[in-house]
Amino acid sequence: MIKKMAIVLGLIVITISVQAQVRSLDEAQALAKKDSKLILLKFSGSDWCGPCIQLQKVIIDDPAFTSFANQKLILLLADFPRQKKNQLPKEKQEQNDKLAEKYNAEGEFPYMVLLDAEGKVLHKWSGFDRKLSVQDYIAEISSHTK
């Protein structure tokens, strides 16, 4: 019974996370304007970048961060997988490349950028610093919210 409840809870958290992610910067900006939220753009190498995977597991998937993000953020993922089985459709890859040109010219992974609804950079995080807690990320983002 406990195992079933844990699975259901996990699926709910995953569903909430997926619902909060958008597919394009234009969509993210429109939603951010409509809902008075900020945009968190995350550059990731989901199938090869160890720190990216850890950032996702330790921070982004944490229930406290998920709850905060659902209230305050529009999440936008720019993923750059390397394995053939995980390759993105050409249109999505081109979209991610354009995001990288504009917001991550150095090609850092993981890399997160906090944007306002107009696309102005408010804060950047390069790499994954294990010394920073979920609450540290939430506090930094909150310092930019109204």
Secondary structure, DSSP 8 states (H G I E B T S, - for coil): -HHHHHHHHHHHHHHHHHHHEES-HHHHHHHHHHHT-EEEEEEE-TTT-HHHHHHIIIIITSHHHHHHHHHHEEEEEEE---SGGG---HHHHHHHHHHHHHH-TT--SSEEEEE-TT--EEEEEES--TTS-HHHHHHHHHTT--
